Amino acid sequence: MSEFDIKKPVVALPDMDPEPQIPEEDLFFTEEELERIEGFTEKYPTNRSAVMPALWLAQEKFGFLPPEVMKLVAEAIDIPYAQVYGAATFYTQYYKKQMGTYVLDVCCSFSCQACGSYDVLDYLEEKLGIHAGETTEDGRFTIQEVECLGSCGTAPMLQVTNGPYVHNLTEEKLDQLIDDLRNDKMPPFTSVTMPQDEDEMGGNRRSDVEHTDTYRTPPAPERWI
């Protein structure tokens, strides 16, 4: 094998006609679901603009989006399968395979990297005994390494199953998170105040959240110290 092959390994193309993972008798949208999808298409000038909410609906129904489900979505909104496939495979929030009950999306974009996201990822991998992209044997946890989640000021951070963010991560906070999730206790939505809120508005003034936190200077990663 050449040095080029080692640095740039050939990536196998996906199977164009894989074995279905959803039983044929379960592969359908109900009349109510079809009405919801029609409502999505009516909001936009073209049907393809409704692909993202239609995929969300399908993921909520089937749990993940194998090719046969993507084709079902394409038929429902009357667009080419390729357009549905392109949207579903672009976003990590759409699950193309069966995932764990709790999906831990660790942000590893540059801001989080600079604050220790790979320390977080390494710690989670060792704690759960799996690597990023894998699921624990009991089906409880999947770890993903993802791009920017838009919360650079609270790095390092992660998202739980396309839901709440967990900010300013430490090993202690990760231990508590895993213990809570093992008991099916999801973290609350947390509103984090910015410095100008504290100085100009007297702190976090939101009253519609379970938990609030204050801004803190993100840490430097241990591997850079």
N, C-alpha and C positions, 0 to 999 in steps of 0.2 A: 504494500500500500504506500502511495506517495505521501509526501508531507502535505501536499494540497488536499488529499483525501482526508487526512487526519484533521486538518484545520477546517475544512469545508465538507463535512460528511454529506453524502447524498441522503435526502429525506424522501422516504417512500411516499408516493401519492396516496391519498385516501381511497379506500375501496369504493368504486362508483356504484356498486349494487350490493351493499352489505346485508347480512341476515337481519331481518326485522327484529326489533327488541320489544315492541309493543304488540300484544296479540291482536290479530286482525279484528276480532269481535269487539275489541275495546277502542279501535282506532277510528273515532268519529267525534264530531262536535254535536252537542245537543242543539235543539232549536233555539233555546235561550242563548247558548254560546254563539251560534251563528248570528243571532240578532245583535249581540254585543259587537261582533266583528263587523257587521254591516254598519253599526253606529260609528265604529272607528273610521271606515272608509268614507262615510258621509262628511267627516270633518275636514277632509283634504281634497285638493283638486285632482289628485291621481291616487289610484288604489295602492301603489307601492309605498306611499307615505304612511300607510297604516300598518306596515310590516312589523314595526317594533312593538306596539301594543298588542298586536295579534300574537306575536311570539311570546310575550309575557303571559297572555291568557293561556296559551298552549303549555307553557312551562308550569304554570300553576296547576293545570289539569293533569299532565302526564309526569311531572317531576323533572323531566329533562327533555332534550330535543334531538333525538336520533333522526336520521334522514327521512324516515317515513312520516314523522311528525312535521318536519319542515315541508314535505310535499303536501301534507294535509293543509297546512297554513297557506301554501301557494295556491291550492285549489280554492280555498275559502275566500281569498281576496283577489283571485283571478290575476295573478302575476306569475312570471317565470320562476321555476324552482331556483334557478341560479341567483336571483335577486334575494330570495329568502335565505339561501345558504350563505351568501356574502354577508348579510347583516348578522346572522346568528353566529358565524365564525369570527366576526370582527370583535365582538364584545365578550369579555370574560364573564359578564353577568349572565349570559345565556349558557346553560350547561349542555354540552354536547354528549355527555356520558352520565351514567348514574353517579350521583354524588353522595357524600355522607349527609347525615341529618343536619350537621352544622358545617358550613363551608367557611373557612378562615382565610380571607383574602388579605394577605400581607402586602401593603404598598411598598414597592421597591424602586420607585422613581427616585430621581437624584436627591431631592430635598430629604426624603425619608432615608435614603442611603447615607447621607451626610449626618443623620441623627441616629443611625444604628439599626436600620431595618433588617440588615442581614444578620445582625446579632439576634434580633427577634425571631427571624426565620429559622436560624440554626437552633435556637432554644426550643421552639415549637417542634421542629423535626425530631430532635432528640427526646423531648418529653413524650411525644405521641408515637415515636418509633416508625415514622414514615417520612418520605421526602415530599417536597412540593410536587403537586400533581397526583398524589396518591391518597388513598382512603384507608383508614384503620380497618382491621379485620372485622371489628364489631359493627362497622358501617356508621359509626357515630360522627367521625371527623374527616374532613378533607382539607388539605392545605393547598392554597394557590399563591403563587407569586404574581402580583398584578402591577399594572402601571398606575399612574397618578389617580388617587381618589379625591383630590381637591381639598385636602386638609393639611397642607404643608406646615401650618403654624402649630399643629399639635403632633408633629412627628416625634418618634415613630408611631404608626397607628395601623389598625386593620379594620376590616368590615366583617360582620358576621352574617352570612347567608343573605346577601343583598339587602341587609337591614341596618341595624344600628352600628355606628362607629365606636371603636374603643380607642381613646386618645392617650398620648403621653405614656406609652407602654414601658413597663419595667418587668423584670422576671416575676416579681411578687404579684403584679397586676395580671400577668399571663396565668400564673398558678391559680389565682382566684377565678379568672374567666373560665378556665377549663373545668375547675371544680363546679362552678355554677352551671355550665352547660351540661355536665354529666348528670346534673339534677334537673335538667330541662328548664333552667332559669336563664332567660335571655337578658343581656345587659340592657339597661334603660337608654332611651335616647338622651344624650347629654348635650346641652347647649354650652359652648365654651365662649366666654367673653373675651374680647380683644382689648389691648391696652387702652385704646381711646374710649372704650365703653366704661372702663374703670375710672379714667380721669375725667371724662366729660359727662358721663351719664350716671355715675354712681354705681357702677357694676352691672351685672347681668339683670335686666329688668323683665325677662320673659317669665310669664306665669303659666305657660301651657306645656311645660316639660317636667318630667319626673326628677331630673337631676341637672345641676349646673356645675360648671367648673371654671376656674380662672386661668388665664394664660400664664404659661411658664416658659422660660427659655429652654428650647429643645437641647438634649444632651449631645455630646460627641460620642461616636461609636467606639466601643472598647478596642476594636481591631485597629483603630487609627491612633490610639493613645500611646 
